[in-house]
Amino acid sequence: MRKNIIMGNWKMHFTIEETEEFLNSLLPKVKNAKTEVVVCPPFTSLALSSNILKGSNVKLGAQNVHFEEKGAFTGEISPNMLKNLGVSYIIIGHSERRMYFGETDETVNKKIHMCLKHKFNPVLCVGESLEEKESNNMEKVLTRQIEKAFFNISEEDAKKVVIAYEPIWAIGTGKTATSFDADNIISFIRKVISGIYNKEVSENIVMLYGGSVKPNTIKEQMSMENIDGALVGGASIVVEDFERIVNF
């Protein structure tokens, strides 16, 4: 039985003071959540968040990690630094990292290997652009992203990866794929995983939908057969919205 996960990606929002105010307001509102709840603050707020979240039902995630354990990589964050802060999940290959910061399928694969080595759950983001969608290349793009991301990863480790399907054309635009379209695409992703491994692995991987998830869309999305949760962007930095999503 796959678990449900609602994950908030704060992106480049919240100072330390804003983080403290947000979490102290959120925690009592989601303490009885029936899903696993994860927040992914910016790096500057991870240490504070870790302290506030101790003893709560909310887990800590990071928005990125480097694929080396240490070295001369100015501005990067190592897996050991994140482990030391109590991070459980790490977002890998978000479309904004791919689009603006040179993330490639190859670096995504290296980061997933490093996450698994250090006992994190990597959250692999995959998705197509509007151009790729309209040129009917969506399945080709998703297949390439997934096959390269899972290169040389064992069946047992593959089950620890969470996949977040994020249509790039829906991120931050207010547009969303219909729940039925998202479910069909995630079903296709399961078939790709089954082709790489087998149906048992495919059926065990938690898959999220991301892309302008809102309180008024989450219930229908979560009723779909293949959708196990959500990677929430803008709505995750509004206490009332994120609470409604978590407690859908």
C-alpha positions as CSV (number, residue, x, y, z in Angstrom):
1,M,0.0,0.0,0.0
2,R,1.6,3.3,-1.1
3,K,1.5,6.1,1.4
4,N,0.1,9.6,0.6
5,I,2.5,12.6,0.8
6,I,1.7,16.3,0.6
7,M,4.9,18.2,0.2
8,G,5.3,22.0,0.2
9,N,8.1,23.5,-1.9
10,W,8.7,27.0,-0.6
11,K,11.2,27.9,-3.3
12,M,12.9,31.2,-2.6
13,H,10.5,32.5,0.0
14,F,10.6,33.2,3.8
15,T,13.3,34.7,6.0
16,I,14.1,33.0,9.3
17,E,11.5,35.1,11.1
18,E,8.8,34.4,8.5
19,T,9.7,30.7,8.7
20,E,9.2,30.6,12.4
21,E,5.9,32.4,12.2
22,F,4.6,30.1,9.4
23,L,5.5,26.8,11.0
24,N,4.2,27.8,14.5
25,S,0.9,28.7,12.8
26,L,0.8,25.6,10.6
27,L,1.8,22.8,13.0
28,P,-1.3,22.8,15.2
29,K,-3.6,22.9,12.1
30,V,-2.1,19.7,10.5
31,K,-1.2,17.7,13.6
32,N,-4.0,15.2,12.8
33,A,-3.2,14.9,9.1
34,K,-3.9,11.5,7.6
35,T,-1.1,12.0,5.0
36,E,2.6,12.4,5.4
37,V,3.4,16.1,5.5
38,V,6.7,17.5,4.3
39,V,7.9,21.1,4.0
40,C,10.9,22.1,2.0
41,P,12.2,25.5,3.1
42,P,15.2,27.4,1.6
43,F,18.6,26.4,2.9
44,T,18.8,29.4,5.3
45,S,15.7,28.2,7.1
46,L,16.5,24.5,7.4
47,A,18.2,24.6,10.8
48,L,15.4,26.6,12.4
49,S,12.8,24.4,10.7
50,S,14.5,21.3,12.0
51,N,14.3,22.5,15.6
52,I,10.7,23.6,15.3
53,L,9.6,20.4,13.6
54,K,11.1,18.1,16.3
55,G,8.4,16.0,17.8
56,S,5.8,17.0,15.2
57,N,4.3,14.9,12.4
58,V,5.8,17.2,9.7
59,K,9.0,16.1,8.0
60,L,11.7,18.2,6.6
61,G,12.8,18.3,3.0
62,A,15.5,20.2,1.0
63,Q,15.1,21.8,-2.4
64,N,18.4,20.5,-3.8
65,V,21.8,18.8,-3.0
66,H,25.1,18.4,-4.7
67,F,26.2,15.1,-6.1
68,E,29.6,15.2,-4.3
69,E,30.1,14.7,-0.5
70,K,32.5,17.7,-0.2
71,G,34.9,19.8,-2.1
72,A,35.5,23.1,-3.9
73,F,31.9,23.7,-5.0
74,T,31.1,27.3,-4.0
75,G,27.5,27.9,-3.1
76,E,26.6,24.2,-3.0
77,I,25.2,22.0,-0.2
78,S,26.4,18.5,0.6
79,P,24.4,15.5,1.6
80,N,26.1,15.4,5.0
81,M,25.2,19.0,5.7
82,L,21.5,18.1,5.1
83,K,21.7,14.8,7.1
84,N,23.0,16.8,10.0
85,L,19.9,18.9,9.9
86,G,17.4,16.0,10.0
87,V,16.3,16.3,6.3
88,S,14.3,13.3,5.1
89,Y,13.4,14.2,1.5
90,I,15.3,16.1,-1.2
91,I,13.8,17.5,-4.4
92,I,15.9,16.5,-7.4
93,G,15.6,17.9,-10.9
94,H,12.9,20.4,-10.4
95,S,12.0,22.1,-13.7
96,E,13.3,25.5,-12.4
97,R,16.7,23.8,-11.6
98,R,16.7,22.3,-15.1
99,M,15.6,25.6,-16.8
100,Y,17.6,28.2,-14.9
101,F,20.6,26.4,-13.3
102,G,21.8,23.9,-15.8
103,E,20.5,20.7,-14.2
104,T,20.7,17.8,-16.7
105,D,19.4,14.3,-16.8
106,E,23.0,13.2,-15.9
107,T,23.3,15.4,-12.8
108,V,19.8,14.3,-11.7
109,N,21.0,10.7,-11.8
110,K,24.2,11.5,-9.9
111,K,22.1,13.3,-7.2
112,I,19.6,10.4,-6.9
113,H,22.5,8.0,-6.3
114,M,24.0,10.3,-3.7
115,C,20.6,10.7,-2.0
116,L,20.1,6.9,-1.8
117,K,23.7,6.4,-0.5
118,H,22.9,8.8,2.4
119,K,19.4,7.3,3.1
120,F,17.4,10.2,1.9
121,N,14.2,9.8,-0.2
122,P,14.9,11.6,-3.5
123,V,11.9,13.4,-5.0
124,L,12.5,13.1,-8.7
125,C,10.7,15.8,-10.7
126,V,9.8,15.1,-14.3
127,G,7.6,17.0,-16.8
128,E,7.2,18.4,-20.2
129,S,7.2,22.0,-21.5
130,L,4.3,23.5,-23.4
131,E,6.2,23.2,-26.7
132,E,6.9,19.5,-26.0
133,K,3.3,18.9,-25.1
134,E,1.9,20.6,-28.2
135,S,4.4,18.8,-30.5
136,N,3.2,15.4,-29.1
137,N,6.6,14.7,-27.6
138,M,5.4,14.4,-24.0
139,E,5.8,10.6,-23.7
140,K,9.2,10.7,-25.3
141,V,10.4,13.5,-23.0
142,L,9.1,11.7,-19.8
143,T,10.5,8.4,-20.9
144,R,14.0,9.9,-21.4
145,Q,13.9,11.8,-18.1
146,I,12.9,8.7,-16.2
147,E,15.2,6.2,-17.9
148,K,18.2,8.5,-17.3
149,A,17.3,9.3,-13.8
150,F,17.1,5.6,-12.8
151,F,20.3,4.6,-14.6
152,N,22.2,2.0,-12.5
153,I,19.7,2.2,-9.6
154,S,18.7,-1.2,-8.1
155,E,15.1,-2.4,-7.8
156,E,15.2,-2.0,-4.0
157,D,16.5,1.5,-4.2
158,A,14.1,2.5,-7.0
159,K,11.2,1.9,-4.6
160,K,12.6,4.6,-2.3
161,V,12.4,7.3,-5.0
162,V,9.3,9.5,-5.0
163,I,8.3,10.8,-8.5
164,A,6.7,14.1,-8.9
165,Y,5.0,14.7,-12.3
166,E,5.1,18.5,-12.9
167,P,3.9,19.7,-16.3
168,I,6.2,22.7,-16.7
169,W,3.5,24.7,-18.5
170,A,1.4,24.5,-15.2
171,I,4.0,25.7,-12.7
172,G,3.3,29.1,-11.4
173,T,0.8,29.8,-14.2
174,G,-2.4,29.0,-12.4
175,K,-3.0,26.3,-15.1
176,T,-3.4,22.7,-14.1
177,A,-3.7,19.4,-15.9
178,T,-7.1,18.0,-15.3
179,S,-7.1,15.3,-12.6
180,F,-7.9,12.7,-15.3
181,D,-5.1,13.8,-17.5
182,A,-2.6,13.9,-14.6
183,D,-3.8,10.4,-13.6
184,N,-3.3,9.1,-17.1
185,I,0.2,10.5,-17.4
186,I,1.2,9.2,-14.0
187,S,-0.2,5.8,-15.2
188,F,2.1,6.1,-18.2
189,I,5.0,6.9,-15.9
190,R,4.3,3.7,-14.0
191,K,4.4,1.8,-17.3
192,V,7.9,3.3,-18.0
193,I,9.1,2.2,-14.5
194,S,7.6,-1.2,-15.1
195,G,9.6,-1.5,-18.4
196,I,12.8,-0.6,-16.6
197,Y,12.2,-2.9,-13.6
198,N,8.8,-4.7,-13.3
199,K,5.2,-4.1,-12.2
200,E,6.0,-4.7,-8.5
201,V,8.5,-1.9,-8.4
202,S,6.2,0.4,-10.4
203,E,3.3,-0.3,-8.1
204,N,5.4,0.5,-5.0
205,I,6.7,3.9,-6.1
206,V,4.9,6.9,-4.6
207,M,3.9,9.4,-7.3
208,L,2.9,13.0,-6.8
209,Y,1.3,15.6,-9.0
210,G,2.7,19.1,-9.0
211,G,1.8,22.2,-11.0
212,S,-0.4,24.9,-9.4
213,V,-2.0,22.5,-6.9
214,K,-4.8,24.4,-5.1
215,P,-7.2,23.7,-2.2
216,N,-10.1,23.5,-4.7
217,T,-8.3,20.9,-6.9
218,I,-6.7,18.6,-4.3
219,K,-9.7,16.4,-3.4
220,E,-10.3,15.3,-7.0
221,Q,-6.6,14.8,-7.7
222,M,-6.3,12.6,-4.6
223,S,-9.3,10.5,-5.7
224,M,-7.4,9.3,-8.8
225,E,-6.0,5.8,-8.8
226,N,-2.4,6.6,-9.6
227,I,-1.9,9.9,-7.8
228,D,-0.5,9.5,-4.2
229,G,0.0,13.1,-3.2
230,A,1.0,16.5,-4.3
231,L,4.1,18.7,-4.6
232,V,2.7,22.1,-3.8
233,G,4.3,25.3,-4.8
234,G,2.7,28.7,-4.2
235,A,-0.1,27.4,-2.1
236,S,2.4,25.9,0.4
237,I,3.5,29.3,1.6
238,V,0.0,30.3,2.6
239,V,-1.0,28.7,5.9
240,E,-4.7,28.4,5.2
241,D,-4.2,27.1,1.7
242,F,-1.6,24.5,2.7
243,E,-3.7,23.4,5.7
244,R,-6.7,22.8,3.4
245,I,-4.6,20.8,1.0
246,V,-3.1,18.7,3.7
247,N,-6.5,18.1,5.3
248,F,-8.3,17.5,2.0
